Amino acid sequence: MIGQRSLDFYKKFQNLPNVEILHPYSKLHIKNLIEKSSSIVTISGTSGMEALIMGKPVITFAKPMYSFLEGCYNFKDIENFKNDLEKIVNKKSIDNLELNNYISIIKIYGREINISITNSIGKFPSDLIKKNINKFVEIIQIGINLNDNKKN
Protein backbone atom coordinates (compact mmCIF):
# COMPACT_ATOMS: atom_id res chain seq x y z
CA MET A 1 0.00 0.00 0.00
CA ILE A 2 1.33 3.43 -1.01
CA GLY A 3 -0.49 6.17 0.82
CA GLN A 4 -4.14 5.17 0.90
CA ARG A 5 -4.23 3.30 -2.41
CA SER A 6 -2.96 -0.16 -3.30
CA LEU A 7 0.02 -0.75 -5.58
CA ASP A 8 -2.35 -2.37 -8.13
CA PHE A 9 -4.24 0.91 -8.36
CA TYR A 10 -1.09 2.69 -9.55
CA LYS A 11 -0.06 -0.15 -11.87
CA LYS A 12 -3.40 0.08 -13.72
CA PHE A 13 -2.99 3.83 -14.18
CA GLN A 14 0.60 3.46 -15.35
CA ASN A 15 -0.66 1.40 -18.31
CA LEU A 16 -2.88 4.21 -19.61
CA PRO A 17 -1.58 6.22 -22.59
CA ASN A 18 0.05 9.58 -21.78
CA VAL A 19 0.06 8.84 -18.06
CA GLU A 20 3.20 9.46 -16.04
CA ILE A 21 3.28 8.26 -12.45
CA LEU A 22 6.30 9.39 -10.50
CA HIS A 23 7.96 7.35 -7.81
CA PRO A 24 8.05 9.38 -4.58
CA TYR A 25 11.86 9.48 -4.82
CA SER A 26 12.02 10.06 -8.57
CA LYS A 27 14.79 12.25 -9.96
CA LEU A 28 12.21 13.83 -12.30
CA HIS A 29 10.83 17.12 -11.10
CA ILE A 30 7.08 17.65 -11.24
CA LYS A 31 7.65 21.26 -12.35
CA ASN A 32 9.37 20.08 -15.55
CA LEU A 33 6.54 17.66 -16.33
CA ILE A 34 3.89 20.32 -15.74
CA GLU A 35 5.75 22.81 -17.98
CA LYS A 36 5.71 20.26 -20.84
CA SER A 37 2.01 19.38 -20.34
CA SER A 38 -1.05 20.95 -21.90
CA SER A 39 -3.05 20.07 -18.77
CA ILE A 40 -2.76 17.98 -15.61
CA VAL A 41 -5.10 15.20 -14.49
CA THR A 42 -5.07 14.24 -10.83
CA ILE A 43 -7.39 12.51 -8.43
CA SER A 44 -7.02 15.31 -5.89
CA GLY A 45 -3.29 15.79 -5.51
CA THR A 46 -1.10 18.78 -4.91
CA SER A 47 0.23 18.50 -8.46
CA GLY A 48 -3.10 20.08 -9.46
CA MET A 49 -2.43 23.12 -7.29
CA GLU A 50 1.12 23.35 -8.66
CA ALA A 51 -0.26 23.24 -12.20
CA LEU A 52 -2.75 26.03 -11.50
CA ILE A 53 0.08 28.15 -10.08
CA MET A 54 1.97 27.53 -13.32
CA GLY A 55 -1.09 28.52 -15.40
CA LYS A 56 -1.99 25.00 -16.57
CA PRO A 57 -5.56 23.69 -16.49
CA VAL A 58 -6.31 20.82 -14.12
CA ILE A 59 -8.84 18.01 -14.26
CA THR A 60 -9.68 16.35 -10.95
CA PHE A 61 -11.62 13.20 -10.15
CA ALA A 62 -12.34 14.28 -6.57
CA LYS A 63 -13.02 17.69 -5.02
CA PRO A 64 -9.71 18.99 -3.66
CA MET A 65 -9.64 22.19 -1.63
CA TYR A 66 -8.64 24.14 -4.75
CA SER A 67 -11.43 22.72 -6.97
CA PHE A 68 -13.37 26.02 -7.02
CA LEU A 69 -10.49 27.92 -8.65
CA GLU A 70 -10.63 28.99 -12.29
CA GLY A 71 -8.76 26.47 -14.41
CA CYS A 72 -9.75 23.49 -12.25
CA TYR A 73 -12.38 21.23 -13.80
CA ASN A 74 -14.03 18.38 -11.94
CA PHE A 75 -14.64 15.27 -14.04
CA LYS A 76 -18.38 14.59 -14.15
CA ASP A 77 -19.13 11.95 -16.74
CA ILE A 78 -17.44 10.12 -19.60
CA GLU A 79 -20.02 11.16 -22.23
CA ASN A 80 -19.08 14.84 -22.06
CA PHE A 81 -15.42 14.35 -21.23
CA LYS A 82 -14.07 14.56 -24.80
CA ASN A 83 -15.86 17.88 -25.40
CA ASP A 84 -14.84 19.20 -22.00
CA LEU A 85 -11.23 18.15 -22.55
CA GLU A 86 -11.00 20.03 -25.86
CA LYS A 87 -12.34 23.20 -24.18
CA ILE A 88 -9.98 22.80 -21.24
CA VAL A 89 -6.84 22.21 -23.29
CA ASN A 90 -7.66 24.97 -25.81
CA LYS A 91 -8.38 27.67 -23.21
CA LYS A 92 -5.93 30.49 -23.83
CA SER A 93 -5.24 31.65 -20.27
CA ILE A 94 -6.31 31.38 -16.67
CA ASP A 95 -7.05 34.49 -14.61
CA ASN A 96 -4.80 34.27 -11.54
CA LEU A 97 -6.61 36.83 -9.37
CA GLU A 98 -8.73 34.16 -7.66
CA LEU A 99 -5.65 31.93 -7.23
CA ASN A 100 -3.58 34.77 -5.78
CA ASN A 101 -6.35 35.62 -3.31
CA TYR A 102 -6.59 31.95 -2.30
CA ILE A 103 -2.83 31.69 -1.71
CA SER A 104 -2.86 34.93 0.32
CA ILE A 105 -5.59 33.56 2.57
CA ILE A 106 -3.67 30.29 3.04
CA LYS A 107 -0.54 32.25 3.99
CA ILE A 108 -2.48 34.24 6.59
CA TYR A 109 -4.74 31.57 8.06
CA GLY A 110 -3.18 28.24 7.09
CA ARG A 111 -1.74 25.74 9.52
CA GLU A 112 0.63 22.85 8.86
CA ILE A 113 -1.28 19.56 9.12
CA ASN A 114 -0.12 16.07 8.24
CA ILE A 115 -3.31 14.48 6.86
CA SER A 116 -1.67 11.03 6.78
CA ILE A 117 -1.27 11.20 10.55
CA THR A 118 -4.80 12.47 11.04
CA ASN A 119 -6.20 9.68 8.83
CA SER A 120 -4.10 6.91 10.40
CA ILE A 121 -5.33 6.67 13.97
CA GLY A 122 -3.50 3.87 15.73
CA LYS A 123 -0.36 4.11 13.59
CA PHE A 124 1.06 7.23 15.27
CA PRO A 125 1.42 8.40 18.88
CA SER A 126 -1.86 9.80 20.20
CA ASP A 127 -0.32 13.18 21.10
CA LEU A 128 0.78 13.66 17.46
CA ILE A 129 -2.70 12.72 16.21
CA LYS A 130 -4.33 15.12 18.69
CA LYS A 131 -1.99 17.93 17.65
CA ASN A 132 -2.94 17.47 13.97
CA ILE A 133 -6.65 17.19 14.77
CA ASN A 134 -6.50 20.36 16.90
CA LYS A 135 -4.86 22.25 14.01
CA PHE A 136 -7.54 20.93 11.65
CA VAL A 137 -10.31 22.07 14.02
CA GLU A 138 -8.59 25.46 14.35
CA ILE A 139 -8.65 25.88 10.56
CA ILE A 140 -12.34 24.99 10.42
CA GLN A 141 -13.07 27.51 13.19
CA ILE A 142 -11.14 30.18 11.30
CA GLY A 143 -13.11 29.35 8.15
CA ILE A 144 -16.42 29.62 10.02
CA ASN A 145 -15.40 32.96 11.51
CA LEU A 146 -14.28 34.30 8.12
CA ASN A 147 -17.57 33.15 6.59
CA ASP A 148 -19.60 34.75 9.40
CA ASN A 149 -17.66 38.02 9.02
CA LYS A 150 -18.24 37.94 5.26
CA LYS A 151 -22.01 37.74 5.84
CA ASN A 152 -22.01 40.82 8.11
Sine and cosine of phi, psi and omega as CSV:
sin_phi,cos_phi,sin_psi,cos_psi,sin_omega,cos_omega
0.00,0.00,0.79,-0.62,0.08,-1.00
-0.93,-0.37,0.88,-0.47,-0.07,-1.00
0.89,0.45,-0.80,-0.60,-0.02,-1.00
-0.95,-0.32,0.15,0.99,-0.01,-1.00
-0.85,-0.53,0.50,-0.86,-0.03,-1.00
-0.96,0.28,0.32,-0.95,0.04,-1.00
-0.88,0.47,-0.59,0.81,0.03,-1.00
-0.87,0.50,-0.59,0.81,0.04,-1.00
-0.82,0.57,-0.75,0.66,-0.04,-1.00
-0.95,0.32,-0.57,0.82,0.02,-1.00
-0.89,0.45,-0.65,0.76,0.04,-1.00
-0.89,0.46,-0.70,0.71,0.01,-1.00
-0.91,0.41,-0.60,0.80,-0.03,-1.00
-0.87,0.49,-0.45,0.89,-0.02,-1.00
-0.99,0.15,-0.14,0.99,0.01,-1.00
-0.97,0.25,0.55,-0.83,0.02,-1.00
-0.91,0.41,0.58,-0.82,0.04,-1.00
0.87,0.49,0.42,0.91,0.03,-1.00
-0.95,-0.31,0.75,-0.66,0.03,-1.00
-0.83,-0.55,0.91,-0.42,0.07,-1.00
-0.95,-0.31,0.83,-0.56,-0.04,-1.00
-1.00,-0.05,0.66,-0.75,0.15,-0.99
-0.93,0.37,0.60,-0.80,-0.02,-1.00
-0.81,0.59,-0.45,0.89,-0.01,-1.00
-0.95,-0.32,0.41,0.91,-0.02,-1.00
-0.89,0.47,0.54,-0.84,0.07,-1.00
-0.98,0.20,-0.29,0.96,0.04,-1.00
-0.94,0.34,0.57,-0.82,0.02,-1.00
-0.97,-0.26,0.76,-0.65,-0.03,-1.00
-0.83,0.56,-0.57,0.82,-0.01,-1.00
-0.86,0.52,-0.68,0.73,0.00,-1.00
-0.91,0.42,-0.63,0.78,0.02,-1.00
-0.92,0.38,-0.67,0.74,0.01,-1.00
-0.90,0.44,-0.68,0.73,0.01,-1.00
-0.84,0.54,-0.59,0.80,-0.06,-1.00
-1.00,0.07,-0.07,1.00,-0.08,-1.00
-0.99,-0.12,0.47,-0.88,0.12,-0.99
-1.00,0.09,-0.46,0.89,0.08,-1.00
-0.33,-0.94,0.20,-0.98,-0.02,-1.00
-0.85,-0.52,0.68,-0.74,0.09,-1.00
-0.90,-0.45,0.79,-0.62,0.00,-1.00
-0.58,-0.81,0.43,-0.90,0.09,-1.00
-0.92,0.40,-0.84,0.54,0.06,-1.00
-0.29,-0.96,0.37,0.93,-0.17,-0.99
-0.97,0.23,0.19,-0.98,0.00,-1.00
-0.94,0.35,-0.30,0.95,0.07,-1.00
-0.87,0.49,-0.49,0.87,0.06,-1.00
-0.90,0.43,-0.70,0.72,0.04,-1.00
-0.90,0.43,-0.68,0.74,0.03,-1.00
-0.87,0.50,-0.66,0.75,0.00,-1.00
-0.90,0.43,-0.68,0.73,0.03,-1.00
-0.87,0.49,-0.66,0.75,0.02,-1.00
-0.88,0.48,-0.55,0.83,-0.01,-1.00
-1.00,0.03,0.10,0.99,0.07,-1.00
0.99,0.15,0.30,0.95,0.00,-1.00
-0.98,-0.20,0.65,-0.76,0.06,-1.00
-0.93,0.36,0.46,-0.89,-0.07,-1.00
-0.77,-0.64,0.67,-0.74,0.11,-0.99
-0.91,-0.42,0.80,-0.60,0.00,-1.00
-0.89,-0.46,0.46,-0.89,0.05,-1.00
-0.96,-0.28,-0.01,1.00,0.10,-1.00
-0.74,-0.68,-0.12,-0.99,-0.01,-1.00
-0.92,-0.39,0.99,0.11,0.05,-1.00
-0.93,0.36,0.19,-0.98,-0.05,-1.00
-0.87,0.49,-0.38,0.92,-0.03,-1.00
-0.99,-0.12,0.16,0.99,-0.14,-0.99
-0.91,0.42,-0.32,0.95,-0.01,-1.00
-0.99,0.13,-0.18,0.98,-0.07,-1.00
-0.96,0.30,0.53,-0.85,0.07,-1.00
-0.87,0.50,0.69,-0.73,-0.01,-1.00
0.99,-0.15,-0.18,0.98,0.04,-1.00
-0.96,-0.27,0.83,-0.55,-0.05,-1.00
-0.87,-0.49,0.78,-0.62,0.00,-1.00
-1.00,-0.06,0.82,-0.57,0.02,-1.00
-0.87,0.50,0.78,-0.63,-0.03,-1.00
-0.93,-0.37,-0.81,0.59,0.01,-1.00
-0.45,-0.90,0.42,-0.91,-0.09,-1.00
-0.93,0.36,-0.51,0.86,-0.05,-1.00
-0.87,0.49,-0.65,0.76,-0.04,-1.00
-1.00,-0.10,-0.03,1.00,-0.13,-0.99
-0.89,0.45,-0.67,0.74,-0.02,-1.00
-0.88,0.48,-0.73,0.68,0.05,-1.00
-0.88,0.48,-0.73,0.68,0.01,-1.00
-0.87,0.50,-0.67,0.74,-0.04,-1.00
-0.89,0.47,-0.68,0.74,0.03,-1.00
-0.87,0.49,-0.68,0.73,0.02,-1.00
-0.90,0.43,-0.67,0.74,-0.04,-1.00
-0.90,0.44,-0.78,0.63,-0.07,-1.00
-0.93,0.37,-0.55,0.84,-0.06,-1.00
-1.00,0.03,-0.03,1.00,0.03,-1.00
-0.91,0.42,0.74,-0.67,-0.12,-0.99
-0.94,0.34,-0.70,0.71,-0.04,-1.00
-0.42,-0.91,0.29,-0.96,0.03,-1.00
-0.90,-0.45,0.77,-0.64,0.04,-1.00
-0.96,0.28,0.85,-0.53,-0.09,-1.00
-1.00,0.00,0.01,1.00,-0.03,-1.00
-0.85,0.52,-0.76,0.65,0.01,-1.00
-0.87,0.49,-0.69,0.72,0.02,-1.00
-0.88,0.47,-0.71,0.70,0.00,-1.00
-0.89,0.46,-0.65,0.76,0.06,-1.00
-0.89,0.45,-0.67,0.74,0.00,-1.00
-0.88,0.48,-0.73,0.69,0.00,-1.00
-0.90,0.44,-0.63,0.77,0.04,-1.00
-0.88,0.48,-0.68,0.73,0.01,-1.00
-0.91,0.42,-0.65,0.76,0.04,-1.00
-0.88,0.47,-0.68,0.73,0.00,-1.00
-0.88,0.47,-0.61,0.80,-0.04,-1.00
-0.98,0.22,-0.74,0.67,-0.18,-0.98
-0.95,-0.30,-0.15,0.99,-0.08,-1.00
-0.92,0.38,0.41,-0.91,0.07,-1.00
-0.71,-0.70,0.54,-0.84,0.02,-1.00
-0.98,0.20,0.85,-0.53,0.00,-1.00
-0.73,-0.68,0.69,-0.73,0.10,-0.99
-0.99,-0.16,0.99,-0.17,-0.06,-1.00
-0.88,0.47,-0.56,0.83,0.03,-1.00
-0.85,0.52,-0.64,0.77,0.03,-1.00
-0.93,0.37,-0.71,0.71,-0.02,-1.00
-0.89,0.46,-0.60,0.80,-0.02,-1.00
-1.00,0.06,-0.01,1.00,-0.10,-0.99
-0.85,-0.53,0.80,0.60,-0.01,-1.00
-0.86,0.51,0.75,-0.67,-0.02,-1.00
0.98,-0.20,-0.30,0.95,0.00,-1.00
-0.99,-0.14,-0.24,0.97,-0.04,-1.00
-0.78,-0.63,0.34,-0.94,0.05,-1.00
-0.85,0.52,0.62,-0.78,-0.10,-1.00
-0.87,0.49,-0.54,0.84,0.01,-1.00
-0.92,0.40,-0.57,0.82,0.05,-1.00
-0.94,0.35,-0.64,0.77,0.04,-1.00
-0.90,0.45,-0.73,0.69,0.00,-1.00
-0.87,0.49,-0.66,0.75,0.01,-1.00
-0.86,0.51,-0.71,0.71,0.01,-1.00
-0.92,0.38,-0.66,0.75,0.01,-1.00
-0.90,0.43,-0.66,0.75,0.03,-1.00
-0.88,0.47,-0.64,0.77,0.05,-1.00
-0.91,0.41,-0.64,0.77,0.02,-1.00
-0.89,0.45,-0.72,0.70,0.04,-1.00
-0.88,0.48,-0.65,0.76,0.02,-1.00
-0.86,0.51,-0.68,0.73,0.01,-1.00
-0.90,0.43,-0.67,0.74,0.03,-1.00
-0.89,0.46,-0.68,0.74,0.03,-1.00
-0.89,0.46,-0.65,0.76,0.06,-1.00
-0.88,0.48,-0.71,0.70,0.01,-1.00
-0.87,0.49,-0.67,0.74,0.03,-1.00
-0.90,0.45,-0.70,0.71,0.02,-1.00
-0.89,0.45,-0.68,0.73,0.03,-1.00
-0.89,0.46,-0.66,0.75,0.01,-1.00
-0.91,0.42,-0.69,0.73,0.03,-1.00
-0.89,0.47,-0.68,0.74,0.02,-1.00
-0.90,0.43,-0.57,0.82,0.01,-1.00
-0.91,0.41,-0.57,0.82,-0.01,-1.00
-0.94,0.33,-0.49,0.87,-0.07,-1.00
-0.99,0.14,0.00,0.00,0.00,0.00
